[in-house]
Amino acid sequence: MSMAIKNLTLWPVTISLNSGTDLRLAPGEVAADLHEVELKDNAKVEKLVQQRAIAVERASEEASDRREPTADKKKGRPDRP
């Protein structure tokens, strides 16, 4: 399941993910499409959530379904010979 993290502070926040990579979020920035495993049982993430420095939410699957496909079809244009 995809997760999203939002920085709620006025300062940059660095989060160490379970994979060992660091995620840096600017003030108000949202990092989406993180796998749930990256955040599960992560003490740093839990501490930042308790301090209300970040917000963690499940990314809605409806939003990903609304994305337009990148097919070769162009809407509103007739096929050219």
C-alpha angles and dihedrals in degrees: 000000000000120000133196128209124199125195107228097183134086091240134066115270126206118204124191109218124210091252089063097253122123121231117205118198124191118218109295093003120142123212110200135182097043114151116244091239090066091064104031114117091354109153094199092054092046091050093049091049091051090050089050090236093126138021121217120201138166109256109242115247089211090066091054090048090055093060112112116244116248093229124148091251115109114205118234096011123108119231113268121226 
